[in-house]
Amino acid sequence: MAMNWDEVVALAAELPETEVSTSYRTPALKVAGKTFARLRTEAEGGLMLFCGLDEKAALLASGDPAYFTTAHYDGYGSILVHLEQVDPQQLRELLTEAWRTKAPVRLRR
């Protein structure tokens, strides 16, 4: 099942104090003013999600075509996701983890 931005927003709405905003002039999701997900331009493609470097390495090593990166993101804790290929349940988990990396302690409890 292909995901789209509206479905990403709906999943993220389950997370406390998530707001729809913009980042680099593209749609983004934020918590406490901090971006945890951003829809890249159509030319760039994909959804950027913050994650740990270990998680990024594991996702890329999995061979799942839903996950990719570019040289721009080398060394950074973020993964790029093809929404038309990602498993919705896995996207939910990745969104939650991305949210946790940016949410203040009071919200993570």
N, CA, C and O atoms as a GROMACS GRO file, in nm:
protein
  436
    1MET      N    1   0.084  -0.119   0.000
    1MET     CA    2   0.000   0.000   0.000
    1MET      C    3   0.088   0.125   0.000
    1MET      O    4   0.170   0.144   0.090
    2ALA      N    5   0.072   0.208  -0.098
    2ALA     CA    6   0.150   0.332  -0.107
    2ALA      C    7   0.099   0.433  -0.005
    2ALA      O    8  -0.021   0.454   0.010
    3MET      N    9   0.193   0.495   0.064
    3MET     CA   10   0.160   0.599   0.161
    3MET      C   11   0.172   0.735   0.092
    3MET      O   12   0.240   0.748  -0.009
    4ASN      N   13   0.103   0.835   0.149
    4ASN     CA   14   0.119   0.971   0.100
    4ASN      C   15   0.134   1.064   0.219
    4ASN      O   16   0.122   1.022   0.334
    5TRP      N   17   0.160   1.192   0.192
    5TRP     CA   18   0.186   1.288   0.300
    5TRP      C   19   0.069   1.295   0.398
    5TRP      O   20   0.091   1.300   0.519
    6ASP      N   21  -0.054   1.295   0.348
    6ASP     CA   22  -0.171   1.305   0.437
    6ASP      C   23  -0.175   1.186   0.534
    6ASP      O   24  -0.213   1.203   0.650
    7GLU      N   25  -0.136   1.069   0.487
    7GLU     CA   26  -0.134   0.951   0.575
    7GLU      C   27  -0.020   0.961   0.676
    7GLU      O   28  -0.034   0.917   0.791
    8VAL      N   29   0.093   1.018   0.635
    8VAL     CA   30   0.203   1.041   0.729
    8VAL      C   31   0.157   1.136   0.839
    8VAL      O   32   0.183   1.112   0.957
    9VAL      N   33   0.089   1.243   0.801
    9VAL     CA   34   0.037   1.340   0.898
    9VAL      C   35  -0.061   1.273   0.993
    9VAL      O   36  -0.059   1.298   1.113
   10ALA      N   37  -0.148   1.187   0.940
   10ALA     CA   38  -0.245   1.118   1.024
   10ALA      C   39  -0.175   1.027   1.126
   10ALA      O   40  -0.217   1.022   1.241
   11LEU      N   41  -0.070   0.956   1.085
   11LEU     CA   42   0.006   0.872   1.178
   11LEU      C   43   0.071   0.959   1.284
   11LEU      O   44   0.068   0.925   1.403
   12ALA      N   45   0.131   1.069   1.243
   12ALA     CA   46   0.202   1.156   1.337
   12ALA      C   47   0.107   1.227   1.433
   12ALA      O   48   0.146   1.265   1.543
   13ALA      N   49  -0.017   1.245   1.392
   13ALA     CA   50  -0.115   1.312   1.478
   13ALA      C   51  -0.141   1.234   1.606
   13ALA      O   52  -0.192   1.289   1.704
   14GLU      N   53  -0.106   1.105   1.607
   14GLU     CA   54  -0.122   1.022   1.726
   14GLU      C   55  -0.016   1.054   1.831
   14GLU      O   56  -0.030   1.015   1.947
   15LEU      N   57   0.089   1.125   1.791
   15LEU     CA   58   0.199   1.158   1.882
   15LEU      C   59   0.174   1.293   1.947
   15LEU      O   60   0.135   1.388   1.878
   16PRO      N   61   0.194   1.305   2.079
   16PRO     CA   62   0.161   1.428   2.151
   16PRO      C   63   0.231   1.552   2.095
   16PRO      O   64   0.350   1.550   2.062
   17GLU      N   65   0.154   1.658   2.084
   17GLU     CA   66   0.203   1.791   2.048
   17GLU      C   67   0.274   1.797   1.914
   17GLU      O   68   0.360   1.882   1.892
   18THR      N   69   0.238   1.708   1.823
   18THR     CA   70   0.292   1.714   1.687
   18THR      C   71   0.220   1.824   1.612
   18THR      O   72   0.098   1.836   1.620
   19GLU      N   73   0.297   1.903   1.538
   19GLU     CA   74   0.237   2.008   1.457
   19GLU      C   75   0.284   1.996   1.313
   19GLU      O   76   0.399   1.959   1.287
   20VAL      N   77   0.194   2.026   1.220
   20VAL     CA   78   0.228   2.032   1.079
   20VAL      C   79   0.284   2.171   1.054
   20VAL      O   80   0.223   2.271   1.092
   21SER      N   81   0.400   2.177   0.991
   21SER     CA   82   0.469   2.303   0.970
   21SER      C   83   0.543   2.296   0.837
   21SER      O   84   0.505   2.220   0.748
   22THR      N   85   0.648   2.375   0.824
   22THR     CA   86   0.734   2.368   0.707
   22THR      C   87   0.880   2.370   0.752
   22THR      O   88   0.913   2.418   0.861
   23SER      N   89   0.965   2.316   0.667
   23SER     CA   90   1.110   2.319   0.689
   23SER      C   91   1.173   2.324   0.551
   23SER      O   92   1.141   2.242   0.464
   24TYR      N   93   1.261   2.417   0.529
   24TYR     CA   94   1.322   2.436   0.397
   24TYR      C   95   1.215   2.449   0.289
   24TYR      O   96   1.229   2.395   0.180
   25ARG      N   97   1.110   2.520   0.322
   25ARG     CA   98   0.998   2.549   0.232
   25ARG      C   99   0.925   2.423   0.183
   25ARG      O  100   0.864   2.424   0.076
   26THR      N  101   0.933   2.315   0.262
   26THR     CA  102   0.858   2.194   0.229
   26THR      C  103   0.776   2.154   0.352
   26THR      O  104   0.809   2.194   0.463
   27PRO      N  105   0.670   2.075   0.333
   27PRO     CA  106   0.589   2.029   0.447
   27PRO      C  107   0.674   1.952   0.547
   27PRO      O  108   0.760   1.873   0.510
   28ALA      N  109   0.648   1.976   0.675
   28ALA     CA  110   0.726   1.911   0.780
   28ALA      C  111   0.640   1.883   0.901
   28ALA      O  112   0.532   1.940   0.918
   29LEU      N  113   0.690   1.794   0.986
   29LEU     CA  114   0.628   1.764   1.115
   29LEU      C  115   0.725   1.805   1.223
   29LEU      O  116   0.844   1.777   1.215
   30LYS      N  117   0.672   1.872   1.326
   30LYS     CA  118   0.756   1.920   1.435
   30LYS      C  119   0.694   1.885   1.569
   30LYS      O  120   0.572   1.867   1.580
   31VAL      N  121   0.779   1.877   1.669
   31VAL     CA  122   0.737   1.865   1.808
   31VAL      C  123   0.822   1.964   1.885
   31VAL      O  124   0.944   1.967   1.870
   32ALA      N  125   0.759   2.046   1.967
   32ALA     CA  126   0.828   2.149   2.044
   32ALA      C  127   0.916   2.236   1.953
   32ALA      O  128   1.025   2.278   1.992
   33GLY      N  129   0.867   2.262   1.834
   33GLY     CA  130   0.938   2.349   1.741
   33GLY      C  131   1.052   2.284   1.667
   33GLY      O  132   1.122   2.350   1.590
   34LYS      N  133   1.074   2.154   1.689
   34LYS     CA  134   1.186   2.083   1.626
   34LYS      C  135   1.134   1.986   1.520
   34LYS      O  136   1.045   1.905   1.546
   35THR      N  137   1.192   1.994   1.402
   35THR     CA  138   1.153   1.907   1.291
   35THR      C  139   1.197   1.763   1.318
   35THR      O  140   1.311   1.738   1.356
   36PHE      N  141   1.104   1.668   1.297
   36PHE     CA  142   1.143   1.527   1.304
   36PHE      C  143   1.113   1.453   1.174
   36PHE      O  144   1.157   1.339   1.156
   37ALA      N  145   1.040   1.516   1.083
   37ALA     CA  146   1.012   1.457   0.952
   37ALA      C  147   0.988   1.571   0.854
   37ALA      O  148   0.931   1.674   0.888
   38ARG      N  149   1.033   1.550   0.730
   38ARG     CA  150   1.015   1.654   0.629
   38ARG      C  151   0.995   1.588   0.494
   38ARG      O  152   1.070   1.498   0.455
   39LEU      N  153   0.893   1.633   0.423
   39LEU     CA  154   0.867   1.585   0.287
   39LEU      C  155   0.959   1.662   0.193
   39LEU      O  156   0.949   1.785   0.182
   40ARG      N  157   1.046   1.593   0.126
   40ARG     CA  158   1.138   1.660   0.035
   40ARG      C  159   1.064   1.703  -0.092
   40ARG      O  160   0.954   1.655  -0.118
   41THR      N  161   1.123   1.792  -0.168
   41THR     CA  162   1.058   1.838  -0.291
   41THR      C  163   1.035   1.721  -0.385
   41THR      O  164   1.100   1.617  -0.372
   42GLU      N  165   0.944   1.738  -0.478
   42GLU     CA  166   0.914   1.630  -0.572
   42GLU      C  167   1.039   1.590  -0.650
   42GLU      O  168   1.061   1.472  -0.678
   43ALA      N  169   1.122   1.688  -0.685
   43ALA     CA  170   1.245   1.660  -0.759
   43ALA      C  171   1.342   1.577  -0.675
   43ALA      O  172   1.410   1.489  -0.727
   44GLU      N  173   1.348   1.606  -0.544
   44GLU     CA  174   1.438   1.531  -0.454
   44GLU      C  175   1.382   1.393  -0.423
   44GLU      O  176   1.455   1.294  -0.422
   45GLY      N  177   1.253   1.387  -0.397
   45GLY     CA  178   1.185   1.263  -0.366
   45GLY      C  179   1.205   1.216  -0.223
   45GLY      O  180   1.312   1.234  -0.164
   46GLY      N  181   1.101   1.154  -0.169
   46GLY     CA  182   1.111   1.089  -0.040
   46GLY      C  183   1.077   1.175   0.080
   46GLY      O  184   1.061   1.297   0.072
   47LEU      N  185   1.066   1.106   0.191
   47LEU     CA  186   1.040   1.165   0.322
   47LEU      C  187   1.168   1.151   0.404
   47LEU      O  188   1.224   1.042   0.411
   48MET      N  189   1.213   1.260   0.466
   48MET     CA  190   1.330   1.255   0.554
   48MET      C  191   1.281   1.237   0.696
   48MET      O  192   1.195   1.312   0.743
   49LEU      N  193   1.337   1.137   0.764
   49LEU     CA  194   1.306   1.111   0.904
   49LEU      C  195   1.434   1.108   0.984
   49LEU      O  196   1.533   1.049   0.940
   50PHE      N  197   1.435   1.171   1.101
   50PHE     CA  198   1.551   1.162   1.188
   50PHE      C  199   1.556   1.023   1.250
   50PHE      O  200   1.452   0.964   1.282
   51CYS      N  201   1.677   0.971   1.266
   51CYS     CA  202   1.696   0.841   1.329
   51CYS      C  203   1.841   0.833   1.376
   51CYS      O  204   1.923   0.919   1.342
   52GLY      N  205   1.871   0.732   1.453
   52GLY     CA  206   2.008   0.711   1.496
   52GLY      C  207   2.093   0.659   1.381
   52GLY      O  208   2.041   0.599   1.287
   53LEU      N  209   2.223   0.684   1.388
   53LEU     CA  210   2.311   0.636   1.282
   53LEU      C  211   2.311   0.484   1.270
   53LEU      O  212   2.322   0.430   1.160
   54ASP      N  213   2.297   0.413   1.383
   54ASP     CA  214   2.291   0.267   1.380
   54ASP      C  215   2.165   0.220   1.308
   54ASP      O  216   2.168   0.127   1.227
   55GLU      N  217   2.053   0.287   1.338
   55GLU     CA  218   1.925   0.252   1.274
   55GLU      C  219   1.934   0.278   1.124
   55GLU      O  220   1.889   0.198   1.043
   56LYS      N  221   1.993   0.392   1.088
   56LYS     CA  222   2.009   0.426   0.946
   56LYS      C  223   2.089   0.317   0.875
   56LYS      O  224   2.050   0.270   0.769
   57ALA      N  225   2.202   0.278   0.934
   57ALA     CA  226   2.286   0.174   0.874
   57ALA      C  227   2.210   0.043   0.858
   57ALA      O  228   2.221  -0.024   0.756
   58ALA      N  229   2.131   0.007   0.960
   58ALA     CA  230   2.054  -0.118   0.954
   58ALA      C  231   1.948  -0.112   0.845
   58ALA      O  232   1.929  -0.209   0.772
   59LEU      N  233   1.878   0.001   0.834
   59LEU     CA  234   1.775   0.015   0.732
   59LEU      C  235   1.835   0.006   0.592
   59LEU      O  236   1.780  -0.060   0.504
   60LEU      N  237   1.948   0.073   0.572
   60LEU     CA  238   2.013   0.069   0.441
   60LEU      C  239   2.067  -0.071   0.410
   60LEU      O  240   2.061  -0.116   0.296
   61ALA      N  241   2.120  -0.138   0.512
   61ALA     CA  242   2.176  -0.272   0.493
   61ALA      C  243   2.068  -0.378   0.470
   61ALA      O  244   2.096  -0.486   0.417
   62SER      N  245   1.944  -0.346   0.510
   62SER     CA  246   1.836  -0.444   0.497
   62SER      C  247   1.803  -0.476   0.352
   62SER      O  248   1.745  -0.580   0.322
   63GLY      N  249   1.841  -0.387   0.261
   63GLY     CA  250   1.810  -0.409   0.120
   63GLY      C  251   1.668  -0.370   0.083
   63GLY      O  252   1.629  -0.382  -0.033
   64ASP      N  253   1.591  -0.323   0.179
   64ASP     CA  254   1.453  -0.279   0.152
   64ASP      C  255   1.460  -0.155   0.062
   64ASP      O  256   1.521  -0.055   0.101
   65PRO      N  257   1.398  -0.160  -0.056
   65PRO     CA  258   1.406  -0.047  -0.149
   65PRO      C  259   1.334   0.079  -0.100
   65PRO      O  260   1.346   0.185  -0.161
   66ALA      N  261   1.258   0.068   0.008
   66ALA     CA  262   1.189   0.185   0.062
   66ALA      C  263   1.286   0.285   0.126
   66ALA      O  264   1.252   0.403   0.141
   67TYR      N  265   1.405   0.239   0.162
   67TYR     CA  266   1.500   0.324   0.236
   67TYR      C  267   1.621   0.358   0.151
   67TYR      O  268   1.677   0.272   0.083
   68PHE      N  269   1.659   0.484   0.155
   68PHE     CA  270   1.775   0.529   0.079
   68PHE      C  271   1.836   0.651   0.145
   68PHE      O  272   1.783   0.703   0.244
   69THR      N  273   1.947   0.696   0.092
   69THR     CA  274   2.011   0.816   0.140
   69THR      C  275   2.079   0.884   0.021
   69THR      O  276   2.083   0.829  -0.089
   70THR      N  277   2.130   1.002   0.045
   70THR     CA  278   2.209   1.072  -0.057
   70THR      C  279   2.335   1.123   0.011
   70THR      O  280   2.344   1.122   0.134
   71ALA      N  281   2.431   1.165  -0.068
   71ALA     CA  282   2.556   1.217  -0.013
   71ALA      C  283   2.531   1.333   0.083
   71ALA      O  284   2.606   1.350   0.180
   72HIS      N  285   2.428   1.410   0.058
   72HIS     CA  286   2.394   1.524   0.145
   72HIS      C  287   2.373   1.478   0.290
   72HIS      O  288   2.404   1.552   0.384
   73TYR      N  289   2.320   1.359   0.308
   73TYR     CA  290   2.287   1.308   0.442
   73TYR      C  291   2.395   1.216   0.500
   73TYR      O  292   2.375   1.161   0.608
   74ASP      N  293   2.507   1.200   0.431
   74ASP     CA  294   2.616   1.117   0.483
   74ASP      C  295   2.661   1.169   0.619
   74ASP      O  296   2.688   1.288   0.635
   75GLY      N  297   2.669   1.078   0.716
   75GLY     CA  298   2.715   1.115   0.849
   75GLY      C  299   2.609   1.178   0.937
   75GLY      O  300   2.637   1.213   1.052
   76TYR      N  301   2.487   1.192   0.886
   76TYR     CA  302   2.379   1.251   0.965
   76TYR      C  303   2.277   1.145   1.002
   76TYR      O  304   2.252   1.051   0.926
   77GLY      N  305   2.218   1.160   1.118
   77GLY     CA  306   2.117   1.068   1.167
   77GLY      C  307   1.982   1.094   1.105
   77GLY      O  308   1.890   1.143   1.171
   78SER      N  309   1.970   1.061   0.977
   78SER     CA  310   1.842   1.073   0.909
   78SER      C  311   1.838   0.973   0.795
   78SER      O  312   1.940   0.943   0.733
   79ILE      N  313   1.719   0.922   0.769
   79ILE     CA  314   1.698   0.825   0.662
   79ILE      C  315   1.595   0.883   0.566
   79ILE      O  316   1.506   0.957   0.607
   80LEU      N  317   1.608   0.849   0.440
   80LEU     CA  318   1.511   0.891   0.339
   80LEU      C  319   1.422   0.771   0.306
   80LEU      O  320   1.469   0.658   0.297
   81VAL      N  321   1.293   0.800   0.289
   81VAL     CA  322   1.195   0.694   0.273
   81VAL      C  323   1.111   0.719   0.148
   81VAL      O  324   1.056   0.828   0.129
   82HIS      N  325   1.102   0.617   0.062
   82HIS     CA  326   1.010   0.622  -0.053
   82HIS      C  327   0.871   0.588   0.001
   82HIS      O  328   0.846   0.473   0.039
   83LEU      N  329   0.781   0.685   0.006
   83LEU     CA  330   0.648   0.661   0.062
   83LEU      C  331   0.569   0.557  -0.017
   83LEU      O  332   0.486   0.485   0.039
   84GLU      N  333   0.595   0.549  -0.146
   84GLU     CA  334   0.519   0.453  -0.227
   84GLU      C  335   0.566   0.309  -0.205
   84GLU      O  336   0.503   0.215  -0.256
   85GLN      N  337   0.676   0.290  -0.131
   85GLN     CA  338   0.728   0.155  -0.110
   85GLN      C  339   0.732   0.111   0.036
   85GLN      O  340   0.750  -0.008   0.064
   86VAL      N  341   0.717   0.203   0.129
   86VAL     CA  342   0.737   0.170   0.270
   86VAL      C  343   0.616   0.095   0.328
   86VAL      O  344   0.502   0.120   0.292
   87ASP      N  345   0.646   0.003   0.418
   87ASP     CA  346   0.542  -0.068   0.492
   87ASP      C  347   0.481   0.030   0.593
   87ASP      O  348   0.555   0.089   0.672
   88PRO      N  349   0.349   0.048   0.593
   88PRO     CA  350   0.287   0.147   0.683
   88PRO      C  351   0.319   0.126   0.831
   88PRO      O  352   0.338   0.223   0.904
   89GLN      N  353   0.325   0.000   0.876
   89GLN     CA  354   0.355  -0.025   1.017
   89GLN      C  355   0.498   0.014   1.049
   89GLN      O  356   0.525   0.070   1.155
   90GLN      N  357   0.590  -0.015   0.959
   90GLN     CA  358   0.728   0.024   0.981
   90GLN      C  359   0.742   0.176   0.979
   90GLN      O  360   0.819   0.233   1.057
   91LEU      N  361   0.668   0.242   0.891
   91LEU     CA  362   0.671   0.388   0.888
   91LEU      C  363   0.620   0.445   1.020
   91LEU      O  364   0.676   0.542   1.071
   92ARG      N  365   0.515   0.386   1.075
   92ARG     CA  366   0.463   0.431   1.205
   92ARG      C  367   0.572   0.422   1.312
   92ARG      O  368   0.591   0.515   1.391
   93GLU      N  369   0.644   0.310   1.314
   93GLU     CA  370   0.751   0.292   1.413
   93GLU      C  371   0.863   0.394   1.392
   93GLU      O  372   0.914   0.451   1.488
   94LEU      N  373   0.902   0.416   1.267
   94LEU     CA  374   1.009   0.512   1.238
   94LEU      C  375   0.967   0.654   1.273
   94LEU      O  376   1.047   0.732   1.324
   95LEU      N  377   0.841   0.688   1.245
   95LEU     CA  378   0.789   0.821   1.282
   95LEU      C  379   0.793   0.840   1.433
   95LEU      O  380   0.832   0.946   1.482
   96THR      N  381   0.752   0.736   1.505
   96THR     CA  382   0.752   0.744   1.652
   96THR      C  383   0.894   0.764   1.704
   96THR      O  384   0.917   0.846   1.792
   97GLU      N  385   0.988   0.689   1.649
   97GLU     CA  386   1.127   0.703   1.692
   97GLU      C  387   1.182   0.840   1.655
   97GLU      O  388   1.255   0.901   1.734
   98ALA      N  389   1.148   0.890   1.538
   98ALA     CA  390   1.194   1.024   1.497
   98ALA      C  391   1.138   1.129   1.592
   98ALA      O  392   1.208   1.221   1.634
   99TRP      N  393   1.010   1.113   1.627
   99TRP     CA  394   0.945   1.204   1.722
   99TRP      C  395   1.019   1.202   1.856
   99TRP      O  396   1.046   1.306   1.915
  100ARG      N  397   1.053   1.080   1.903
  100ARG     CA  398   1.122   1.066   2.032
  100ARG      C  399   1.259   1.133   2.033
  100ARG      O  400   1.303   1.182   2.137
  101THR      N  401   1.326   1.136   1.917
  101THR     CA  402   1.458   1.200   1.913
  101THR      C  403   1.450   1.350   1.931
  101THR      O  404   1.549   1.412   1.969
  102LYS      N  405   1.333   1.409   1.905
  102LYS     CA  406   1.319   1.555   1.911
  102LYS      C  407   1.228   1.604   2.023
  102LYS      O  408   1.233   1.721   2.061
  103ALA      N  409   1.144   1.516   2.077
  103ALA     CA  410   1.047   1.556   2.179
  103ALA      C  411   1.117   1.583   2.312
  103ALA      O  412   1.213   1.514   2.348
  104PRO      N  413   1.068   1.683   2.385
  104PRO     CA  414   1.123   1.706   2.519
  104PRO      C  415   1.090   1.589   2.613
  104PRO      O  416   0.994   1.515   2.590
  105VAL      N  417   1.171   1.573   2.717
  105VAL     CA  418   1.156   1.462   2.811
  105VAL      C  419   1.013   1.453   2.865
  105VAL      O  420   0.959   1.344   2.878
  106ARG      N  421   0.952   1.566   2.897
  106ARG     CA  422   0.818   1.565   2.955
  106ARG      C  423   0.716   1.496   2.864
  106ARG      O  424   0.618   1.439   2.912
  107LEU      N  425   0.737   1.500   2.731
  107LEU     CA  426   0.645   1.436   2.639
  107LEU      C  427   0.678   1.288   2.616
  107LEU      O  428   0.590   1.209   2.584
  108ARG      N  429   0.804   1.252   2.632
  108ARG     CA  430   0.847   1.115   2.606
  108ARG      C  431   0.804   1.018   2.714
  108ARG      O  432   0.807   0.896   2.692
  109ARG      N  433   0.765   1.067   2.830
  109ARG     CA  434   0.730   0.978   2.942
  109ARG      C  435   0.606   0.898   2.914
  109ARG      O  436   0.564   0.819   2.998
   0.00000   0.00000   0.00000
